[in-house]
Each structure stands twice: as C-alpha cells, then as structure tokens.
Amino acid sequence: MGESEAEVLAWCVVANVAEQTSHGEEEAELRRGLKHFAAGAKLWVLPAQWGDGGDSVFVVGRHRGRGPGRLARIVIERRHLTNFRVRGVYSPAVHRELVKPWKGWSSDHPLRLWDTRDDAEQAAQYWNRMSVGAAEVRRPHKRIELIEELSVLAGGRTWTVFRVAGLRPPYDLADVCRNDREVEAFTALHAVLRPMLAESGESGPYDRFAADPRWTVIVDAAANALATLTA
C-alpha cells in the first residue's frame, strides 16, 4: 500500500544526529554522534514538553546498542541535531514509541505531539535557523544560545541585552563566530549597545532601554547580526 496523507498517524519533526558533538562545560570534548545514537541517525523529535523552549527534546530512533531495528525514546539536547524537517509518521511502532506514557508523569499526562503539520514546519524552520554553522565553531552550544537571544533582541524585546552584549555571562567572539563577517556584525552591534548599557547601569526595569533614542539603531544592528549569523 502506498503512503498517502490518509495513512499518516501523525506529523512530526525529524532530524539527524550531528557527525560531531561537543560535551563538557567548555565544549572541549568531541565525540562522533551520541552515546545512544550514531552520527547521522534519523530521529523523530517531539515538541517542547516543558518551559525551556525545546533546548532539550524527546527523540525516538534506532538505538545504537539494542540490536537491529530496536527503537528508543530518550531526552537529548537539541543542539546535537541538524537538518530539521517534517515527515509523516506511518510506522505504528514509531507512533507507539512517540505517544507511550513517560514514567516522569502520570498516565493521564501523555507527551504532547505536534498539533498540526504547520506547527511542526515552523519549528523545523526556526531550529534550522538557530543551528546554522554550529558545527563550524569552537562553542556550538554557546553559538545556538546566543543566536536565540539575538533573535529576541532583533524582535525589539529587551531582556537579553546584557547577554547579547557579551556582559552576562561573557563570551569570546572567536568561539561563536565562523568568519570575519560575523565578527564585524557583532562588533557593530556592540558599538551601539554597550555604551547605552554602560550609561544605564544594570539596575531597574529592562523596559527603560526601549525608551532610549538609540534603541531603534540597536534593534536594526541586532537584526543585521542575526541575518549574518543565520545566512
């Protein structure tokens, strides 16, 4: 029987395990693939189940140590995945693994599937933008984290200003940027952002930054930096 939309059990984001993954506080330990999944393995990725925005996700895939065809559902860090896209779930075995109760919650609190194909598509597109170039830098986790925070600032929201400015906590541009063009984009942003922060201080509500005459220039510089890092 051919696959058709009528046979789809669910729509789900799928991704592949990165060829090289980094571990440890300084991301200095490099491995091929992950402990439970081989490099390049195809995984089915569930939406965020708690309030971290999907930094850690439930995935289903063929486990390295369980024999041919044996599936496993495990929580991993999303930063170890690449090439996000959306596929229909046709296999009853995969679907059972996706929806089975999680021991951390009661049986009346099942894991959440993607509500619609469109929701899954939007998440896949966003996660791909966030992971662009992550495998090419010294600190891939920090790069992904910084791009997500930069996205907040480029959207005109203020709560990531100190982190994007490299002040809380600090980061080294050489660790998160792929090339001189990306460094230049961040340097231009810092040139307008850091003076405002130095004058305003770190106390008081974040909303006050949006009232500063330089705010629109900062947002534009953040948008340019974001476009450069996700190109």
C-alpha positions in Angstrom: 0.0 0.0 0.0 1.5 3.4 -0.9 1.9 6.1 1.6 -0.7 8.8 1.5 -1.9 11.5 3.8 -4.9 9.4 4.8 -2.5 6.9 6.3 -0.5 9.4 8.3 -0.7 8.6 12.0 0.9 12.0 12.9 3.1 14.7 11.6 6.5 15.0 13.3 9.8 16.9 13.0 12.7 14.7 12.1 16.4 15.5 12.3 19.8 13.8 12.1 22.4 13.4 14.8 25.4 15.7 14.1 28.5 14.0 12.8 30.5 15.6 15.7 29.0 16.6 19.0 30.6 18.6 21.8 30.4 18.0 25.5 31.6 19.4 28.9 31.4 22.8 30.3 33.8 24.3 27.8 32.5 22.0 25.0 36.1 20.7 24.6 35.2 17.0 24.5 34.3 16.0 20.9 32.5 12.7 20.0 31.2 11.1 16.9 27.5 11.1 17.2 25.9 10.4 20.7 26.1 7.7 23.2 22.7 6.2 22.3 22.5 7.2 18.6 25.0 7.0 15.8 26.2 10.0 13.8 23.7 10.8 11.1 21.0 8.7 12.7 17.4 9.8 11.8 15.4 10.8 14.9 11.8 11.7 15.4 11.6 14.9 17.5 8.7 15.8 19.8 7.8 19.4 20.6 9.0 21.0 23.8 7.3 19.4 26.8 8.4 21.9 29.4 9.4 25.6 29.6 12.9 25.6 28.1 11.8 26.4 24.6 13.0 23.0 23.3 16.6 23.1 24.4 16.1 19.5 25.5 13.7 17.3 23.5 12.3 13.8 23.4 13.5 11.9 20.4 12.7 8.4 19.0 15.2 6.5 16.9 17.2 3.3 16.3 19.3 2.8 19.4 23.0 2.0 19.0 23.1 -0.9 21.5 19.7 -2.5 21.3 20.0 -4.6 18.2 18.8 -4.0 14.6 15.5 -2.1 14.4 15.1 -1.6 18.2 13.7 1.8 19.0 14.3 4.0 22.0 12.9 7.3 23.3 15.4 9.5 25.1 15.7 13.1 26.1 18.7 14.8 24.4 19.9 18.3 23.9 18.6 19.8 20.6 22.0 21.3 19.8 23.2 17.8 18.8 20.7 17.6 16.0 20.8 19.0 12.5 18.8 19.1 9.2 15.4 19.6 10.8 12.4 18.8 8.5 8.8 17.4 8.8 7.7 14.0 7.8 4.6 11.9 8.3 4.6 9.1 10.8 3.4 5.9 9.0 5.0 3.3 11.3 2.8 2.1 14.1 6.0 1.1 16.1 7.4 4.7 15.8 4.0 6.1 16.7 3.7 3.9 19.8 7.1 5.0 20.9 6.3 8.6 20.5 3.0 8.5 22.4 3.7 5.9 25.2 3.5 7.3 28.8 6.6 8.8 30.3 7.5 7.5 33.7 8.2 11.0 34.9 4.5 11.9 34.6 1.2 10.2 35.4 -0.6 8.2 32.8 -3.2 10.9 32.4 -0.4 13.4 31.3 0.8 12.0 27.9 3.6 13.6 26.0 2.5 16.3 23.6 2.6 15.6 19.9 2.8 18.3 17.2 -0.7 19.9 17.0 -0.5 20.4 13.2 1.9 19.9 10.3 2.2 23.7 10.1 3.3 23.9 13.7 6.0 21.3 13.0 7.1 23.1 9.9 7.5 26.4 11.7 9.5 24.7 14.5 11.8 22.9 12.0 12.5 26.2 10.1 13.2 28.0 13.4 15.5 25.3 14.7 17.4 25.2 11.4 18.0 28.9 11.6 19.3 28.6 15.1 21.7 25.8 14.3 23.3 27.3 11.2 27.1 27.0 11.4 27.0 25.4 14.8 29.4 22.6 13.8 31.9 25.1 12.4 32.7 26.9 15.7 34.5 26.1 18.9 31.4 26.6 21.1 28.4 25.3 19.2 26.1 25.3 22.2 27.0 28.9 23.1 26.5 29.9 19.4 23.0 28.5 19.3 22.1 30.0 22.7 23.5 33.4 21.5 21.6 33.3 18.2 18.3 32.6 20.1 19.0 35.6 22.4 20.0 37.8 19.4 16.6 36.8 17.8 14.8 38.2 20.9 16.8 41.5 20.7 16.2 41.8 17.0 12.5 41.5 17.7 12.6 44.6 19.9 12.5 42.8 23.3 14.9 44.0 25.9 15.6 41.1 28.3 18.6 39.7 26.5 20.6 42.9 26.2 23.4 42.1 28.6 23.9 38.6 27.3 24.0 39.7 23.7 26.4 42.4 24.7 28.7 39.7 26.0 28.5 41.1 29.5 26.3 38.5 31.3 27.8 35.9 31.0 30.8 36.9 28.8 31.6 35.1 25.6 34.5 35.2 23.1 33.5 36.2 19.6 36.2 33.8 18.3 34.4 30.9 19.9 30.9 31.6 18.4 31.6 33.2 15.0 32.6 31.4 11.8 34.3 34.3 10.0 35.3 37.9 10.0 32.0 39.0 8.5 30.1 37.6 11.6 32.6 39.2 14.0 32.2 42.6 12.2 28.4 42.3 12.5 28.6 41.6 16.3 31.3 44.3 16.7 28.9 46.9 15.1 26.1 45.8 17.4 28.3 46.1 20.5 29.5 49.5 19.4 25.9 50.9 19.9 24.7 48.5 22.6 27.5 48.6 25.1 27.7 52.4 25.6 23.9 52.5 26.3 24.3 49.8 28.9 27.3 51.5 30.5 25.3 54.7 30.9 22.1 53.0 32.1 23.6 50.5 34.5 22.3 47.1 35.4 19.5 48.0 37.9 15.9 48.9 37.2 13.4 47.6 34.6 14.6 46.3 31.2 11.8 48.3 29.6 13.7 51.5 30.1 16.1 50.5 27.3 13.4 50.7 24.7 12.8 54.4 25.6 16.4 55.3 24.8 16.8 57.2 21.5 19.4 54.6 20.4 17.1 51.7 20.7 15.9 51.6 17.1 19.6 51.6 16.0 20.4 48.8 18.3 17.4 46.7 17.1 18.5 47.3 13.5 22.1 46.3 14.3 20.8 43.2 16.1 18.7 42.2 13.0 21.7 42.6 10.8 23.8 40.5 13.1 21.1 37.8 13.2 20.8 37.8 9.4 24.6 37.4 9.1 24.8 34.6 11.6 21.9 32.6 10.1 22.7 33.1 6.4 
